[in-house]
Amino acid sequence: MDGMDSFAHNAAGIGALADPVRHRLYQFVCAQPAPVSRDQAADAVGIAHHQAKFHLDRLTAEGLLETDYARLTGRSGPGAGRTSKLYRRAGRDIAVSLPHREYELAGRLMATAIAESASTGQPVVERLNQAARDYGQRIGTAERPPADAAAALELTVRILRNHGYEPRHCDDEVQLANCPFHALAQEQTELACNMNHALVSGVADALAPHGPDARLCPGPDRCCVVLKRGD
């Protein structure tokens, strides 16, 4: 799932909690040490059992809860009774930010850089930029190779849009209106900008020989990288 699809999925999940009854059910399920049944959740929140089923299944559909089936008696065989649908909190994290940010990605790249620096003796900054370039190449090579420079630029725009950069055509270049590492760039500008440049350059490298030119060109209220169509 790419960045924008993940954002839409996470936003839908959070939106499901806007209903106060659904929110109370979710809080109850999360507070329990073991999965709970529809009847247990309904009794705890004080609503009808059929109403609890509707809301719990909605939370499951939105990815906030996961389900299993088990017999609440703990017995098996004849006379053990029917299995019940049990609910527990989903094992995924949900984060939504506007504008789109990629601080988790920055953390993973930095952790990789620190580990590689410790094992190779190379400076952490060099390893960070290489990790960012490698990541950019991976997301670039996931696409079909473009036929020409114009197609390569548009493909790069689509890839970066899916990762929150908000590309905008401006005359003969493409500016990136959003920096996914904004807070980091405010504190450690050179570090974040070089990481950004390496990542975007990695995408361009993956689309060779038609990949666009990615250059550092800081400007107010936008990402520090600017794209121009390649040769």
DOBA-213907 format. One record per residue (C-alpha): residue number from 0; residue in three letters; x, y, z. Coordinates in Angstrom, 2 decimals. Example, Ala and Ser with C-alpha at 12.3 -4.5 7.8 and 13.67 -1.06 7.14 Angstrom:
BEGIN
 num residuo       X       Y       Z
   0     Ala   12.30   -4.50    7.80
   1     Ser   13.67   -1.06    7.14
# end
This chain:
BEGIN
 num residuo       X       Y       Z
   0     Met    0.00    0.00    0.00
   1     Asp    1.55    3.32   -1.06
   2     Gly    1.59    6.54    0.94
   3     Met   -1.69    8.07   -0.21
   4     Asp   -3.58    4.75   -0.11
   5     Ser   -2.25    4.20    3.40
   6     Phe   -3.35    7.72    4.39
   7     Ala   -6.88    7.10    3.08
   8     His   -7.05    3.75    4.87
   9     Asn   -5.84    5.23    8.16
  10     Ala   -8.15    8.24    7.87
  11     Ala  -11.14    5.96    7.31
  12     Gly  -10.20    3.99   10.41
  13     Ile   -9.92    7.08   12.57
  14     Gly  -13.16    8.41   11.12
  15     Ala  -14.90    5.25   12.29
  16     Leu  -14.17    6.33   15.88
  17     Ala  -16.14    9.56   15.49
  18     Asp  -19.28    7.72   16.59
  19     Pro  -19.29    7.88   20.41
  20     Val  -20.75    4.39   20.90
  21     Arg  -18.21    2.90   18.53
  22     His  -15.46    4.78   20.34
  23     Arg  -16.54    3.35   23.71
  24     Leu  -16.64   -0.16   22.29
  25     Tyr  -13.16    0.26   20.85
  26     Gln  -11.82    1.54   24.18
  27     Phe  -13.40   -1.40   26.01
  28     Val  -11.91   -3.99   23.63
  29     Cys   -8.45   -2.40   23.86
  30     Ala   -8.56   -2.38   27.65
  31     Gln   -9.17   -6.13   27.95
  32     Pro   -6.31   -8.63   28.44
  33     Ala   -7.97  -11.14   26.08
  34     Pro  -10.31  -11.02   23.05
  35     Val  -13.95  -10.30   23.96
  36     Ser  -17.28  -11.40   22.53
  37     Arg  -20.02   -9.21   21.15
  38     Asp  -22.16   -9.91   24.22
  39     Gln  -19.36   -8.99   26.63
  40     Ala  -18.75   -5.71   24.79
  41     Ala  -22.46   -4.89   24.61
  42     Asp  -22.98   -5.50   28.33
  43     Ala  -19.92   -3.44   29.26
  44     Val  -21.01   -0.44   27.22
  45     Gly  -24.71   -0.82   27.93
  46     Ile  -26.14   -1.24   24.45
  47     Ala  -28.19   -3.90   22.64
  48     His  -26.24   -6.92   21.45
  49     His  -27.26   -6.46   17.80
  50     Gln  -26.09   -2.84   17.97
  51     Ala  -22.74   -3.93   19.38
  52     Lys  -22.33   -6.43   16.54
  53     Phe  -22.89   -3.70   13.95
  54     His  -20.33   -1.35   15.48
  55     Leu  -17.74   -4.04   16.22
  56     Asp  -17.94   -5.34   12.67
  57     Arg  -17.56   -1.79   11.35
  58     Leu  -14.41   -1.36   13.44
  59     Thr  -13.14   -4.66   12.06
  60     Ala  -13.87   -3.62    8.47
  61     Glu  -11.91   -0.39    9.01
  62     Gly   -8.90   -2.33   10.31
  63     Leu   -9.12   -1.17   13.93
  64     Leu  -10.08   -4.57   15.33
  65     Glu   -9.24   -8.16   14.43
  66     Thr  -11.38  -11.23   15.05
  67     Asp  -11.02  -14.88   16.02
  68     Tyr  -13.52  -17.64   16.71
  69     Ala  -13.41  -19.72   19.88
  70     Arg  -15.69  -21.44   22.38
  71     Leu  -16.04  -19.29   25.47
  72     Thr  -16.47  -22.39   27.65
  73     Gly  -12.98  -23.60   26.80
  74     Arg  -14.36  -27.09   26.17
  75     Ser  -14.35  -29.02   22.91
  76     Gly  -16.37  -31.89   21.51
  77     Pro  -20.10  -32.64   21.84
  78     Gly  -21.91  -30.32   24.23
  79     Ala  -19.15  -27.71   24.18
  80     Gly  -21.44  -25.16   22.52
  81     Arg  -21.02  -22.97   19.47
  82     Thr  -17.94  -20.90   18.75
  83     Ser  -18.20  -17.16   19.33
  84     Lys  -16.71  -14.32   17.33
  85     Leu  -14.11  -12.61   19.49
  86     Tyr  -12.66   -9.13   18.98
  87     Arg   -9.25   -7.70   19.83
  88     Arg   -7.31   -4.59   18.88
  89     Ala   -5.64   -4.81   15.47
  90     Gly   -1.89   -5.22   15.43
  91     Arg   -1.17   -2.19   13.24
  92     Asp   -0.34    1.41   13.99
  93     Ile   -2.48    4.24   12.68
  94     Ala   -1.10    7.70   12.01
  95     Val   -2.59   10.50    9.92
  96     Ser   -1.04   13.91    9.43
  97     Leu   -1.89   16.89    7.27
  98     Pro    0.24   17.74    5.40
  99     His    1.63   14.24    4.85
 100     Arg    4.73   13.46    6.93
 101     Glu    7.12   10.49    6.86
 102     Tyr    8.83   10.61   10.24
 103     Glu    8.64    6.84   10.64
 104     Leu   10.50    6.46    7.35
 105     Ala   13.11    8.99    8.48
 106     Gly   13.57    7.00   11.68
 107     Arg   14.03    3.73    9.78
 108     Leu   16.58    5.30    7.43
 109     Met   18.51    6.77   10.34
 110     Ala   18.49    3.47   12.23
 111     Thr   19.85    1.72    9.13
 112     Ala   22.53    4.37    8.75
 113     Ile   23.63    4.11   12.39
 114     Ala   23.82    0.31   12.23
 115     Glu   25.80    0.33    8.96
 116     Ser   28.12    3.06   10.24
 117     Ala   28.84    1.00   13.34
 118     Ser   29.70   -2.06   11.26
 119     Thr   31.65   -0.35    8.45
 120     Gly   33.22    2.67   10.13
 121     Gln   31.80    5.00    7.47
 122     Pro   30.33    8.31    8.61
 123     Val   26.67    8.12    9.61
 124     Val   25.70   10.92    7.21
 125     Glu   27.16    9.04    4.25
 126     Arg   25.29    5.90    5.20
 127     Leu   22.07    7.89    5.71
 128     Asn   22.23    9.40    2.25
 129     Gln   22.97    5.99    0.75
 130     Ala   20.05    4.44    2.64
 131     Ala   17.75    7.21    1.37
 132     Arg   18.98    6.75   -2.22
 133     Asp   18.48    2.99   -1.95
 134     Tyr   14.93    3.53   -0.71
 135     Gly   14.20    5.90   -3.60
 136     Gln   15.53    3.34   -6.06
 137     Arg   13.31    0.65   -4.57
 138     Ile   10.12    2.66   -4.96
 139     Gly   11.20    3.71   -8.44
 140     Thr   11.99    0.23   -9.71
 141     Ala    8.55   -0.96   -8.59
 142     Glu    7.13    0.84  -11.63
 143     Arg    7.23   -0.05  -15.32
 144     Pro   10.24    1.63  -17.04
 145     Pro    9.18    4.83  -18.85
 146     Ala    9.52    5.14  -22.61
 147     Asp   10.99    8.65  -22.71
 148     Ala   12.02   11.63  -20.58
 149     Ala    8.54   13.16  -20.50
 150     Ala    7.03    9.89  -19.27
 151     Ala    9.84    9.51  -16.73
 152     Leu    9.14   12.94  -15.26
 153     Glu    5.41   12.24  -14.96
 154     Leu    6.10    8.86  -13.38
 155     Thr    8.45   10.50  -10.88
 156     Val    5.74   13.05  -10.10
 157     Arg    3.24   10.26   -9.45
 158     Ile    5.63    8.31   -7.22
 159     Leu    6.50   11.37   -5.16
 160     Arg    2.85   12.41   -4.90
 161     Asn    2.08    8.98   -3.46
 162     His    4.73    9.64   -0.81
 163     Gly    3.40   13.03    0.22
 164     Tyr    5.66   15.45   -1.68
 165     Glu    2.82   17.33   -3.44
 166     Pro    4.59   17.96   -6.79
 167     Arg    3.58   21.08   -8.72
 168     His    4.53   21.99  -12.27
 169     Cys    6.05   25.47  -12.41
 170     Asp    7.27   26.66  -15.82
 171     Asp    9.81   24.08  -17.01
 172     Glu   10.39   22.43  -13.62
 173     Val    8.55   20.55  -10.90
 174     Gln    8.63   21.89   -7.36
 175     Leu    7.71   19.78   -4.35
 176     Ala    5.29   21.80   -2.25
 177     Asn    5.52   19.58    0.84
 178     Cys    8.51   18.21    2.73
 179     Pro    7.61   14.86    4.31
 180     Phe   10.42   15.45    6.85
 181     His    9.34   18.99    7.74
 182     Ala   10.00   19.01   11.50
 183     Leu   13.40   17.38   11.02
 184     Ala   14.25   19.91    8.31
 185     Gln   13.46   22.75   10.72
 186     Glu   15.94   21.42   13.28
 187     Gln   18.58   19.77   11.06
 188     Thr   18.20   21.46    7.68
 189     Glu   21.35   20.21    5.94
 190     Leu   20.85   16.65    7.15
 191     Ala   17.18   16.50    6.09
 192     Cys   17.70   18.25    2.76
 193     Asn   20.56   15.96    1.75
 194     Met   18.48   12.93    2.75
 195     Asn   15.56   14.26    0.71
 196     His   17.80   14.90   -2.28
 197     Ala   19.26   11.41   -2.06
 198     Leu   15.81    9.81   -1.88
 199     Val   14.42   11.75   -4.87
 200     Ser   17.65   11.14   -6.81
 201     Gly   17.22    7.42   -6.11
 202     Val   13.80    7.52   -7.74
 203     Ala   15.30    9.32  -10.75
 204     Asp   18.17    6.79  -10.94
 205     Ala   15.68    3.93  -11.02
 206     Leu   14.07    5.43  -14.12
 207     Ala   17.34    5.70  -16.08
 208     Pro   18.16    6.43  -18.83
 209     His   15.20    8.83  -18.91
 210     Gly   15.03    9.82  -15.24
 211     Pro   14.65   13.52  -14.42
 212     Asp   17.35   15.75  -13.00
 213     Ala   16.90   16.25   -9.25
 214     Arg   18.80   19.15   -7.76
 215     Leu   18.95   20.90   -4.42
 216     Cys   17.25   24.25   -4.76
 217     Pro   15.79   25.37   -1.42
 218     Gly   12.89   27.79   -1.49
 219     Pro   10.35   29.18    0.97
 220     Asp    7.43   26.94    1.98
 221     Arg    8.42   23.92   -0.11
 222     Cys   10.76   20.95   -0.26
 223     Cys   14.37   21.71   -1.10
 224     Val   14.47   19.48   -4.22
 225     Val   13.43   20.59   -7.71
 226     Leu   12.96   18.33  -10.74
 227     Lys   13.59   19.01  -14.40
 228     Arg   12.94   16.69  -17.30
 229     Gly   15.96   14.64  -18.31
 230     Asp   17.49   14.44  -21.75
# end
